[in-house]
Amino acid sequence: MFGPVEHPWFDPLWRRIVLVVFCAAWTGVEYYAGNTTWVYIMLAITAYAGWAYLFSYKGPDDPERIKRTDQNEG
């Protein structure tokens, strides 16, 4: 749906962790502010980021990783 998330900028693990922690912290900010709708939105974004960037992320050495040149073909 959104396309592959395996961008070379996200290859270092620390960048992916920072992204997920930032989303989780922003969820906490919205919760503290009492914005229920934004809490649910940010919770969904945090869950997706955690799944996509920490659980199912394919590193640069993974043979199943889609190369950027492969995306433009076919």
mmCIF file of the N, C-alpha and C atoms, coordinates in Angstrom:
data_MODEL
# 
_entry.id   MODEL 
# 
loop_
_atom_site.group_PDB 
_atom_site.id 
_atom_site.type_symbol 
_atom_site.label_atom_id 
_atom_site.label_alt_id 
_atom_site.label_comp_id 
_atom_site.label_asym_id 
_atom_site.label_entity_id 
_atom_site.label_seq_id 
_atom_site.pdbx_PDB_ins_code 
_atom_site.Cartn_x 
_atom_site.Cartn_y 
_atom_site.Cartn_z 
_atom_site.occupancy 
_atom_site.B_iso_or_equiv 
_atom_site.pdbx_formal_charge 
_atom_site.auth_seq_id 
_atom_site.auth_comp_id 
_atom_site.auth_asym_id 
_atom_site.auth_atom_id 
_atom_site.pdbx_PDB_model_num 
ATOM 1   N N  . MET A 1 1  ? 0.812  -1.188  0.000   1.00 0.00 ? 1  MET A N  1 
ATOM 2   C CA . MET A 1 1  ? 0.000  0.000   0.000   1.00 0.00 ? 1  MET A CA 1 
ATOM 3   C C  . MET A 1 1  ? 0.855  1.251   0.000   1.00 0.00 ? 1  MET A C  1 
ATOM 4   N N  . PHE A 1 2  ? 1.786  1.349   0.930   1.00 0.00 ? 2  PHE A N  1 
ATOM 5   C CA . PHE A 1 2  ? 2.647  2.523   1.007   1.00 0.00 ? 2  PHE A CA 1 
ATOM 6   C C  . PHE A 1 2  ? 3.959  2.328   0.263   1.00 0.00 ? 2  PHE A C  1 
ATOM 7   N N  . GLY A 1 3  ? 4.226  1.131   -0.192  1.00 0.00 ? 3  GLY A N  1 
ATOM 8   C CA . GLY A 1 3  ? 5.480  0.852   -0.858  1.00 0.00 ? 3  GLY A CA 1 
ATOM 9   C C  . GLY A 1 3  ? 6.518  0.389   0.153   1.00 0.00 ? 3  GLY A C  1 
ATOM 10  N N  . PRO A 1 4  ? 7.683  0.049   -0.343  1.00 0.00 ? 4  PRO A N  1 
ATOM 11  C CA . PRO A 1 4  ? 8.722  -0.459  0.566   1.00 0.00 ? 4  PRO A CA 1 
ATOM 12  C C  . PRO A 1 4  ? 9.263  0.647   1.463   1.00 0.00 ? 4  PRO A C  1 
ATOM 13  N N  . VAL A 1 5  ? 9.572  0.287   2.693   1.00 0.00 ? 5  VAL A N  1 
ATOM 14  C CA . VAL A 1 5  ? 10.120 1.246   3.654   1.00 0.00 ? 5  VAL A CA 1 
ATOM 15  C C  . VAL A 1 5  ? 11.639 1.129   3.750   1.00 0.00 ? 5  VAL A C  1 
ATOM 16  N N  . GLU A 1 6  ? 12.232 0.248   2.974   1.00 0.00 ? 6  GLU A N  1 
ATOM 17  C CA . GLU A 1 6  ? 13.662 0.000   3.055   1.00 0.00 ? 6  GLU A CA 1 
ATOM 18  C C  . GLU A 1 6  ? 14.455 1.068   2.305   1.00 0.00 ? 6  GLU A C  1 
ATOM 19  N N  . HIS A 1 7  ? 14.527 2.232   2.854   1.00 0.00 ? 7  HIS A N  1 
ATOM 20  C CA . HIS A 1 7  ? 15.331 3.298   2.276   1.00 0.00 ? 7  HIS A CA 1 
ATOM 21  C C  . HIS A 1 7  ? 16.724 3.233   2.901   1.00 0.00 ? 7  HIS A C  1 
ATOM 22  N N  . PRO A 1 8  ? 17.776 3.490   2.127   1.00 0.00 ? 8  PRO A N  1 
ATOM 23  C CA . PRO A 1 8  ? 19.131 3.390   2.678   1.00 0.00 ? 8  PRO A CA 1 
ATOM 24  C C  . PRO A 1 8  ? 19.375 4.287   3.897   1.00 0.00 ? 8  PRO A C  1 
ATOM 25  N N  . TRP A 1 9  ? 18.657 5.385   4.009   1.00 0.00 ? 9  TRP A N  1 
ATOM 26  C CA . TRP A 1 9  ? 18.857 6.276   5.153   1.00 0.00 ? 9  TRP A CA 1 
ATOM 27  C C  . TRP A 1 9  ? 18.466 5.587   6.458   1.00 0.00 ? 9  TRP A C  1 
ATOM 28  N N  . PHE A 1 10 ? 17.541 4.632   6.400   1.00 0.00 ? 10 PHE A N  1 
ATOM 29  C CA . PHE A 1 10 ? 17.086 3.930   7.594   1.00 0.00 ? 10 PHE A CA 1 
ATOM 30  C C  . PHE A 1 10 ? 17.880 2.664   7.894   1.00 0.00 ? 10 PHE A C  1 
ATOM 31  N N  . ASP A 1 11 ? 18.939 2.388   7.165   1.00 0.00 ? 11 ASP A N  1 
ATOM 32  C CA . ASP A 1 11 ? 19.709 1.174   7.409   1.00 0.00 ? 11 ASP A CA 1 
ATOM 33  C C  . ASP A 1 11 ? 20.327 1.103   8.808   1.00 0.00 ? 11 ASP A C  1 
ATOM 34  N N  . PRO A 1 12 ? 20.885 2.198   9.360   1.00 0.00 ? 12 PRO A N  1 
ATOM 35  C CA . PRO A 1 12 ? 21.384 2.097   10.740  1.00 0.00 ? 12 PRO A CA 1 
ATOM 36  C C  . PRO A 1 12 ? 20.228 1.900   11.731  1.00 0.00 ? 12 PRO A C  1 
ATOM 37  N N  . LEU A 1 13 ? 20.396 0.939   12.616  1.00 0.00 ? 13 LEU A N  1 
ATOM 38  C CA . LEU A 1 13 ? 19.343 0.606   13.574  1.00 0.00 ? 13 LEU A CA 1 
ATOM 39  C C  . LEU A 1 13 ? 18.987 1.791   14.466  1.00 0.00 ? 13 LEU A C  1 
ATOM 40  N N  . TRP A 1 14 ? 19.948 2.589   14.845  1.00 0.00 ? 14 TRP A N  1 
ATOM 41  C CA . TRP A 1 14 ? 19.676 3.686   15.766  1.00 0.00 ? 14 TRP A CA 1 
ATOM 42  C C  . TRP A 1 14 ? 18.703 4.699   15.176  1.00 0.00 ? 14 TRP A C  1 
ATOM 43  N N  . ARG A 1 15 ? 18.734 4.904   13.863  1.00 0.00 ? 15 ARG A N  1 
ATOM 44  C CA . ARG A 1 15 ? 17.804 5.843   13.243  1.00 0.00 ? 15 ARG A CA 1 
ATOM 45  C C  . ARG A 1 15 ? 16.370 5.318   13.298  1.00 0.00 ? 15 ARG A C  1 
ATOM 46  N N  . ARG A 1 16 ? 16.225 4.027   13.110  1.00 0.00 ? 16 ARG A N  1 
ATOM 47  C CA . ARG A 1 16 ? 14.890 3.437   13.170  1.00 0.00 ? 16 ARG A CA 1 
ATOM 48  C C  . ARG A 1 16 ? 14.344 3.454   14.590  1.00 0.00 ? 16 ARG A C  1 
ATOM 49  N N  . ILE A 1 17 ? 15.214 3.212   15.559  1.00 0.00 ? 17 ILE A N  1 
ATOM 50  C CA . ILE A 1 17 ? 14.796 3.271   16.962  1.00 0.00 ? 17 ILE A CA 1 
ATOM 51  C C  . ILE A 1 17 ? 14.387 4.686   17.335  1.00 0.00 ? 17 ILE A C  1 
ATOM 52  N N  . VAL A 1 18 ? 15.176 5.671   16.918  1.00 0.00 ? 18 VAL A N  1 
ATOM 53  C CA . VAL A 1 18 ? 14.841 7.070   17.216  1.00 0.00 ? 18 VAL A CA 1 
ATOM 54  C C  . VAL A 1 18 ? 13.490 7.439   16.619  1.00 0.00 ? 18 VAL A C  1 
ATOM 55  N N  . LEU A 1 19 ? 13.217 6.995   15.414  1.00 0.00 ? 19 LEU A N  1 
ATOM 56  C CA . LEU A 1 19 ? 11.938 7.283   14.769  1.00 0.00 ? 19 LEU A CA 1 
ATOM 57  C C  . LEU A 1 19 ? 10.772 6.723   15.578  1.00 0.00 ? 19 LEU A C  1 
ATOM 58  N N  . VAL A 1 20 ? 10.876 5.477   16.005  1.00 0.00 ? 20 VAL A N  1 
ATOM 59  C CA . VAL A 1 20 ? 9.791  4.849   16.762  1.00 0.00 ? 20 VAL A CA 1 
ATOM 60  C C  . VAL A 1 20 ? 9.655  5.494   18.143  1.00 0.00 ? 20 VAL A C  1 
ATOM 61  N N  . VAL A 1 21 ? 10.761 5.796   18.793  1.00 0.00 ? 21 VAL A N  1 
ATOM 62  C CA . VAL A 1 21 ? 10.707 6.451   20.103  1.00 0.00 ? 21 VAL A CA 1 
ATOM 63  C C  . VAL A 1 21 ? 10.104 7.850   19.985  1.00 0.00 ? 21 VAL A C  1 
ATOM 64  N N  . PHE A 1 22 ? 10.443 8.576   18.919  1.00 0.00 ? 22 PHE A N  1 
ATOM 65  C CA . PHE A 1 22 ? 9.860  9.897   18.707  1.00 0.00 ? 22 PHE A CA 1 
ATOM 66  C C  . PHE A 1 22 ? 8.346  9.806   18.537  1.00 0.00 ? 22 PHE A C  1 
ATOM 67  N N  . CYS A 1 23 ? 7.891  8.839   17.753  1.00 0.00 ? 23 CYS A N  1 
ATOM 68  C CA . CYS A 1 23 ? 6.446  8.664   17.564  1.00 0.00 ? 23 CYS A CA 1 
ATOM 69  C C  . CYS A 1 23 ? 5.759  8.309   18.883  1.00 0.00 ? 23 CYS A C  1 
ATOM 70  N N  . ALA A 1 24 ? 6.388  7.447   19.673  1.00 0.00 ? 24 ALA A N  1 
ATOM 71  C CA . ALA A 1 24 ? 5.815  7.065   20.962  1.00 0.00 ? 24 ALA A CA 1 
ATOM 72  C C  . ALA A 1 24 ? 5.792  8.258   21.918  1.00 0.00 ? 24 ALA A C  1 
ATOM 73  N N  . ALA A 1 25 ? 6.838  9.065   21.906  1.00 0.00 ? 25 ALA A N  1 
ATOM 74  C CA . ALA A 1 25 ? 6.877  10.255  22.759  1.00 0.00 ? 25 ALA A CA 1 
ATOM 75  C C  . ALA A 1 25 ? 5.798  11.252  22.338  1.00 0.00 ? 25 ALA A C  1 
ATOM 76  N N  . TRP A 1 26 ? 5.603  11.404  21.039  1.00 0.00 ? 26 TRP A N  1 
ATOM 77  C CA . TRP A 1 26 ? 4.564  12.319  20.570  1.00 0.00 ? 26 TRP A CA 1 
ATOM 78  C C  . TRP A 1 26 ? 3.176  11.809  20.964  1.00 0.00 ? 26 TRP A C  1 
ATOM 79  N N  . THR A 1 27 ? 3.009  10.503  20.981  1.00 0.00 ? 27 THR A N  1 
ATOM 80  C CA . THR A 1 27 ? 1.760  9.928   21.461  1.00 0.00 ? 27 THR A CA 1 
ATOM 81  C C  . THR A 1 27 ? 1.537  10.309  22.924  1.00 0.00 ? 27 THR A C  1 
ATOM 82  N N  . GLY A 1 28 ? 2.599  10.252  23.714  1.00 0.00 ? 28 GLY A N  1 
ATOM 83  C CA . GLY A 1 28 ? 2.506  10.654  25.114  1.00 0.00 ? 28 GLY A CA 1 
ATOM 84  C C  . GLY A 1 28 ? 2.176  12.125  25.279  1.00 0.00 ? 28 GLY A C  1 
ATOM 85  N N  . VAL A 1 29 ? 2.730  12.968  24.438  1.00 0.00 ? 29 VAL A N  1 
ATOM 86  C CA . VAL A 1 29 ? 2.430  14.400  24.483  1.00 0.00 ? 29 VAL A CA 1 
ATOM 87  C C  . VAL A 1 29 ? 0.948  14.629  24.208  1.00 0.00 ? 29 VAL A C  1 
ATOM 88  N N  . GLU A 1 30 ? 0.430  13.964  23.201  1.00 0.00 ? 30 GLU A N  1 
ATOM 89  C CA . GLU A 1 30 ? -0.979 14.125  22.869  1.00 0.00 ? 30 GLU A CA 1 
ATOM 90  C C  . GLU A 1 30 ? -1.885 13.575  23.987  1.00 0.00 ? 30 GLU A C  1 
ATOM 91  N N  . TYR A 1 31 ? -1.467 12.490  24.609  1.00 0.00 ? 31 TYR A N  1 
ATOM 92  C CA . TYR A 1 31 ? -2.226 11.940  25.724  1.00 0.00 ? 31 TYR A CA 1 
ATOM 93  C C  . TYR A 1 31 ? -2.243 12.916  26.892  1.00 0.00 ? 31 TYR A C  1 
ATOM 94  N N  . TYR A 1 32 ? -1.091 13.483  27.197  1.00 0.00 ? 32 TYR A N  1 
ATOM 95  C CA . TYR A 1 32 ? -0.982 14.444  28.290  1.00 0.00 ? 32 TYR A CA 1 
ATOM 96  C C  . TYR A 1 32 ? -1.834 15.684  28.017  1.00 0.00 ? 32 TYR A C  1 
ATOM 97  N N  . ALA A 1 33 ? -1.912 16.096  26.749  1.00 0.00 ? 33 ALA A N  1 
ATOM 98  C CA . ALA A 1 33 ? -2.699 17.267  26.380  1.00 0.00 ? 33 ALA A CA 1 
ATOM 99  C C  . ALA A 1 33 ? -4.191 16.967  26.324  1.00 0.00 ? 33 ALA A C  1 
ATOM 100 N N  . GLY A 1 34 ? -4.562 15.692  26.360  1.00 0.00 ? 34 GLY A N  1 
ATOM 101 C CA . GLY A 1 34 ? -5.966 15.324  26.364  1.00 0.00 ? 34 GLY A CA 1 
ATOM 102 C C  . GLY A 1 34 ? -6.605 15.263  24.988  1.00 0.00 ? 34 GLY A C  1 
ATOM 103 N N  . ASN A 1 35 ? -5.797 15.169  23.950  1.00 0.00 ? 35 ASN A N  1 
ATOM 104 C CA . ASN A 1 35 ? -6.302 15.093  22.577  1.00 0.00 ? 35 ASN A CA 1 
ATOM 105 C C  . ASN A 1 35 ? -6.509 13.632  22.183  1.00 0.00 ? 35 ASN A C  1 
ATOM 106 N N  . THR A 1 36 ? -7.660 13.102  22.511  1.00 0.00 ? 36 THR A N  1 
ATOM 107 C CA . THR A 1 36 ? -7.921 11.674  22.334  1.00 0.00 ? 36 THR A CA 1 
ATOM 108 C C  . THR A 1 36 ? -7.801 11.230  20.884  1.00 0.00 ? 36 THR A C  1 
ATOM 109 N N  . THR A 1 37 ? -8.322 12.010  19.969  1.00 0.00 ? 37 THR A N  1 
ATOM 110 C CA . THR A 1 37 ? -8.253 11.635  18.553  1.00 0.00 ? 37 THR A CA 1 
ATOM 111 C C  . THR A 1 37 ? -6.807 11.527  18.095  1.00 0.00 ? 37 THR A C  1 
ATOM 112 N N  . TRP A 1 38 ? -5.992 12.509  18.464  1.00 0.00 ? 38 TRP A N  1 
ATOM 113 C CA . TRP A 1 38 ? -4.587 12.482  18.056  1.00 0.00 ? 38 TRP A CA 1 
ATOM 114 C C  . TRP A 1 38 ? -3.806 11.381  18.760  1.00 0.00 ? 38 TRP A C  1 
ATOM 115 N N  . VAL A 1 39 ? -4.240 11.008  19.949  1.00 0.00 ? 39 VAL A N  1 
ATOM 116 C CA . VAL A 1 39 ? -3.598 9.873   20.634  1.00 0.00 ? 39 VAL A CA 1 
ATOM 117 C C  . VAL A 1 39 ? -3.783 8.612   19.801  1.00 0.00 ? 39 VAL A C  1 
ATOM 118 N N  . TYR A 1 40 ? -5.001 8.387   19.317  1.00 0.00 ? 40 TYR A N  1 
ATOM 119 C CA . TYR A 1 40 ? -5.259 7.195   18.515  1.00 0.00 ? 40 TYR A CA 1 
ATOM 120 C C  . TYR A 1 40 ? -4.519 7.246   17.175  1.00 0.00 ? 40 TYR A C  1 
ATOM 121 N N  . ILE A 1 41 ? -4.471 8.410   16.577  1.00 0.00 ? 41 ILE A N  1 
ATOM 122 C CA . ILE A 1 41 ? -3.749 8.552   15.306  1.00 0.00 ? 41 ILE A CA 1 
ATOM 123 C C  . ILE A 1 41 ? -2.267 8.281   15.504  1.00 0.00 ? 41 ILE A C  1 
ATOM 124 N N  . MET A 1 42 ? -1.676 8.903   16.523  1.00 0.00 ? 42 MET A N  1 
ATOM 125 C CA . MET A 1 42 ? -0.244 8.711   16.768  1.00 0.00 ? 42 MET A CA 1 
ATOM 126 C C  . MET A 1 42 ? 0.060  7.301   17.251  1.00 0.00 ? 42 MET A C  1 
ATOM 127 N N  . LEU A 1 43 ? -0.862 6.694   17.970  1.00 0.00 ? 43 LEU A N  1 
ATOM 128 C CA . LEU A 1 43 ? -0.669 5.306   18.393  1.00 0.00 ? 43 LEU A CA 1 
ATOM 129 C C  . LEU A 1 43 ? -0.626 4.382   17.191  1.00 0.00 ? 43 LEU A C  1 
ATOM 130 N N  . ALA A 1 44 ? -1.481 4.638   16.221  1.00 0.00 ? 44 ALA A N  1 
ATOM 131 C CA . ALA A 1 44 ? -1.472 3.841   14.991  1.00 0.00 ? 44 ALA A CA 1 
ATOM 132 C C  . ALA A 1 44 ? -0.181 4.064   14.216  1.00 0.00 ? 44 ALA A C  1 
ATOM 133 N N  . ILE A 1 45 ? 0.276  5.305   14.128  1.00 0.00 ? 45 ILE A N  1 
ATOM 134 C CA . ILE A 1 45 ? 1.537  5.601   13.433  1.00 0.00 ? 45 ILE A CA 1 
ATOM 135 C C  . ILE A 1 45 ? 2.699  4.944   14.153  1.00 0.00 ? 45 ILE A C  1 
ATOM 136 N N  . THR A 1 46 ? 2.709  4.998   15.480  1.00 0.00 ? 46 THR A N  1 
ATOM 137 C CA . THR A 1 46 ? 3.777  4.365   16.265  1.00 0.00 ? 46 THR A CA 1 
ATOM 138 C C  . THR A 1 46 ? 3.785  2.855   16.057  1.00 0.00 ? 46 THR A C  1 
ATOM 139 N N  . ALA A 1 47 ? 2.608  2.252   16.060  1.00 0.00 ? 47 ALA A N  1 
ATOM 140 C CA . ALA A 1 47 ? 2.526  0.801   15.854  1.00 0.00 ? 47 ALA A CA 1 
ATOM 141 C C  . ALA A 1 47 ? 3.027  0.428   14.463  1.00 0.00 ? 47 ALA A C  1 
ATOM 142 N N  . TYR A 1 48 ? 2.613  1.185   13.453  1.00 0.00 ? 48 TYR A N  1 
ATOM 143 C CA . TYR A 1 48 ? 3.074  0.901   12.094  1.00 0.00 ? 48 TYR A CA 1 
ATOM 144 C C  . TYR A 1 48 ? 4.585  1.086   11.976  1.00 0.00 ? 48 TYR A C  1 
ATOM 145 N N  . ALA A 1 49 ? 5.112  2.174   12.551  1.00 0.00 ? 49 ALA A N  1 
ATOM 146 C CA . ALA A 1 49 ? 6.562  2.421   12.486  1.00 0.00 ? 49 ALA A CA 1 
ATOM 147 C C  . ALA A 1 49 ? 7.331  1.319   13.203  1.00 0.00 ? 49 ALA A C  1 
ATOM 148 N N  . GLY A 1 50 ? 6.827  0.891   14.354  1.00 0.00 ? 50 GLY A N  1 
ATOM 149 C CA . GLY A 1 50 ? 7.495  -0.199  15.077  1.00 0.00 ? 50 GLY A CA 1 
ATOM 150 C C  . GLY A 1 50 ? 7.508  -1.483  14.278  1.00 0.00 ? 50 GLY A C  1 
ATOM 151 N N  . TRP A 1 51 ? 6.373  -1.792  13.659  1.00 0.00 ? 51 TRP A N  1 
ATOM 152 C CA . TRP A 1 51 ? 6.306  -3.010  12.851  1.00 0.00 ? 51 TRP A CA 1 
ATOM 153 C C  . TRP A 1 51 ? 7.190  -2.896  11.609  1.00 0.00 ? 51 TRP A C  1 
ATOM 154 N N  . ALA A 1 52 ? 7.093  -1.773  10.900  1.00 0.00 ? 52 ALA A N  1 
ATOM 155 C CA . ALA A 1 52 ? 7.791  -1.627  9.626   1.00 0.00 ? 52 ALA A CA 1 
ATOM 156 C C  . ALA A 1 52 ? 9.294  -1.440  9.788   1.00 0.00 ? 52 ALA A C  1 
ATOM 157 N N  . TYR A 1 53 ? 9.705  -0.657  10.789  1.00 0.00 ? 53 TYR A N  1 
ATOM 158 C CA . TYR A 1 53 ? 11.122 -0.307  10.904  1.00 0.00 ? 53 TYR A CA 1 
ATOM 159 C C  . TYR A 1 53 ? 11.903 -1.149  11.906  1.00 0.00 ? 53 TYR A C  1 
ATOM 160 N N  . LEU A 1 54 ? 11.225 -1.839  12.805  1.00 0.00 ? 54 LEU A N  1 
ATOM 161 C CA . LEU A 1 54 ? 11.954 -2.659  13.773  1.00 0.00 ? 54 LEU A CA 1 
ATOM 162 C C  . LEU A 1 54 ? 11.713 -4.150  13.582  1.00 0.00 ? 54 LEU A C  1 
ATOM 163 N N  . PHE A 1 55 ? 10.494 -4.528  13.233  1.00 0.00 ? 55 PHE A N  1 
ATOM 164 C CA . PHE A 1 55 ? 10.173 -5.954  13.141  1.00 0.00 ? 55 PHE A CA 1 
ATOM 165 C C  . PHE A 1 55 ? 10.407 -6.521  11.746  1.00 0.00 ? 55 PHE A C  1 
ATOM 166 N N  . SER A 1 56 ? 9.902  -5.869  10.724  1.00 0.00 ? 56 SER A N  1 
ATOM 167 C CA . SER A 1 56 ? 9.966  -6.460  9.385   1.00 0.00 ? 56 SER A CA 1 
ATOM 168 C C  . SER A 1 56 ? 10.928 -5.750  8.438   1.00 0.00 ? 56 SER A C  1 
ATOM 169 N N  . TYR A 1 57 ? 11.789 -4.882  8.947   1.00 0.00 ? 57 TYR A N  1 
ATOM 170 C CA . TYR A 1 57 ? 12.731 -4.145  8.102   1.00 0.00 ? 57 TYR A CA 1 
ATOM 171 C C  . TYR A 1 57 ? 13.758 -5.098  7.502   1.00 0.00 ? 57 TYR A C  1 
ATOM 172 N N  . LYS A 1 58 ? 13.978 -4.977  6.213   1.00 0.00 ? 58 LYS A N  1 
ATOM 173 C CA . LYS A 1 58 ? 14.981 -5.798  5.534   1.00 0.00 ? 58 LYS A CA 1 
ATOM 174 C C  . LYS A 1 58 ? 16.236 -4.952  5.354   1.00 0.00 ? 58 LYS A C  1 
ATOM 175 N N  . GLY A 1 59 ? 17.328 -5.436  5.909   1.00 0.00 ? 59 GLY A N  1 
ATOM 176 C CA . GLY A 1 59 ? 18.590 -4.708  5.831   1.00 0.00 ? 59 GLY A CA 1 
ATOM 177 C C  . GLY A 1 59 ? 19.184 -4.735  4.435   1.00 0.00 ? 59 GLY A C  1 
ATOM 178 N N  . PRO A 1 60 ? 20.293 -4.034  4.251   1.00 0.00 ? 60 PRO A N  1 
ATOM 179 C CA . PRO A 1 60 ? 20.894 -3.947  2.919   1.00 0.00 ? 60 PRO A CA 1 
ATOM 180 C C  . PRO A 1 60 ? 21.427 -5.281  2.398   1.00 0.00 ? 60 PRO A C  1 
ATOM 181 N N  . ASP A 1 61 ? 21.695 -6.232  3.282   1.00 0.00 ? 61 ASP A N  1 
ATOM 182 C CA . ASP A 1 61 ? 22.234 -7.525  2.862   1.00 0.00 ? 61 ASP A CA 1 
ATOM 183 C C  . ASP A 1 61 ? 21.149 -8.571  2.625   1.00 0.00 ? 61 ASP A C  1 
ATOM 184 N N  . ASP A 1 62 ? 19.898 -8.236  2.890   1.00 0.00 ? 62 ASP A N  1 
ATOM 185 C CA . ASP A 1 62 ? 18.801 -9.185  2.732   1.00 0.00 ? 62 ASP A CA 1 
ATOM 186 C C  . ASP A 1 62 ? 18.504 -9.392  1.247   1.00 0.00 ? 62 ASP A C  1 
ATOM 187 N N  . PRO A 1 63 ? 18.494 -10.639 0.781   1.00 0.00 ? 63 PRO A N  1 
ATOM 188 C CA . PRO A 1 63 ? 18.228 -10.881 -0.646  1.00 0.00 ? 63 PRO A CA 1 
ATOM 189 C C  . PRO A 1 63 ? 16.802 -10.532 -1.072  1.00 0.00 ? 63 PRO A C  1 
ATOM 190 N N  . GLU A 1 64 ? 15.861 -10.469 -0.133  1.00 0.00 ? 64 GLU A N  1 
ATOM 191 C CA . GLU A 1 64 ? 14.478 -10.131 -0.472  1.00 0.00 ? 64 GLU A CA 1 
ATOM 192 C C  . GLU A 1 64 ? 14.237 -8.629  -0.548  1.00 0.00 ? 64 GLU A C  1 
ATOM 193 N N  . ARG A 1 65 ? 15.241 -7.838  -0.199  1.00 0.00 ? 65 ARG A N  1 
ATOM 194 C CA . ARG A 1 65 ? 15.067 -6.383  -0.223  1.00 0.00 ? 65 ARG A CA 1 
ATOM 195 C C  . ARG A 1 65 ? 14.939 -5.901  -1.663  1.00 0.00 ? 65 ARG A C  1 
ATOM 196 N N  . ILE A 1 66 ? 13.983 -5.038  -1.888  1.00 0.00 ? 66 ILE A N  1 
ATOM 197 C CA . ILE A 1 66 ? 13.746 -4.493  -3.221  1.00 0.00 ? 66 ILE A CA 1 
ATOM 198 C C  . ILE A 1 66 ? 14.724 -3.341  -3.455  1.00 0.00 ? 66 ILE A C  1 
ATOM 199 N N  . LYS A 1 67 ? 15.463 -3.453  -4.526  1.00 0.00 ? 67 LYS A N  1 
ATOM 200 C CA . LYS A 1 67 ? 16.396 -2.377  -4.888  1.00 0.00 ? 67 LYS A CA 1 
ATOM 201 C C  . LYS A 1 67 ? 15.631 -1.232  -5.518  1.00 0.00 ? 67 LYS A C  1 
ATOM 202 N N  . ARG A 1 68 ? 16.113 -0.005  -5.371  1.00 0.00 ? 68 ARG A N  1 
ATOM 203 C CA . ARG A 1 68 ? 15.424 1.154   -5.913  1.00 0.00 ? 68 ARG A CA 1 
ATOM 204 C C  . ARG A 1 68 ? 15.345 1.075   -7.439  1.00 0.00 ? 68 ARG A C  1 
ATOM 205 N N  . THR A 1 69 ? 16.328 0.456   -8.089  1.00 0.00 ? 69 THR A N  1 
ATOM 206 C CA . THR A 1 69 ? 16.277 0.332   -9.541  1.00 0.00 ? 69 THR A CA 1 
ATOM 207 C C  . THR A 1 69 ? 15.235 -0.698  -9.956  1.00 0.00 ? 69 THR A C  1 
ATOM 208 N N  . ASP A 1 70 ? 14.988 -1.724  -9.108  1.00 0.00 ? 70 ASP A N  1 
ATOM 209 C CA . ASP A 1 70 ? 13.997 -2.740  -9.411  1.00 0.00 ? 70 ASP A CA 1 
ATOM 210 C C  . ASP A 1 70 ? 12.567 -2.189  -9.340  1.00 0.00 ? 70 ASP A C  1 
ATOM 211 N N  . GLN A 1 71 ? 12.337 -1.173  -8.529  1.00 0.00 ? 71 GLN A N  1 
ATOM 212 C CA . GLN A 1 71 ? 10.996 -0.629  -8.370  1.00 0.00 ? 71 GLN A CA 1 
ATOM 213 C C  . GLN A 1 71 ? 10.508 0.059   -9.635  1.00 0.00 ? 71 GLN A C  1 
ATOM 214 N N  . ASN A 1 72 ? 11.422 0.644   -10.389 1.00 0.00 ? 72 ASN A N  1 
ATOM 215 C CA . ASN A 1 72 ? 11.035 1.386   -11.573 1.00 0.00 ? 72 ASN A CA 1 
ATOM 216 C C  . ASN A 1 72 ? 10.793 0.500   -12.783 1.00 0.00 ? 72 ASN A C  1 
ATOM 217 N N  . GLU A 1 73 ? 11.235 -0.731  -12.716 1.00 0.00 ? 73 GLU A N  1 
ATOM 218 C CA . GLU A 1 73 ? 11.066 -1.637  -13.842 1.00 0.00 ? 73 GLU A CA 1 
ATOM 219 C C  . GLU A 1 73 ? 9.757  -2.407  -13.719 1.00 0.00 ? 73 GLU A C  1 
ATOM 220 N N  . GLY A 1 74 ? 9.199  -2.781  -14.857 1.00 0.00 ? 74 GLY A N  1 
ATOM 221 C CA . GLY A 1 74 ? 8.078  -3.672  -14.910 1.00 0.00 ? 74 GLY A CA 1 
ATOM 222 C C  . GLY A 1 74 ? 6.830  -3.078  -14.446 1.00 0.00 ? 74 GLY A C  1 
# 
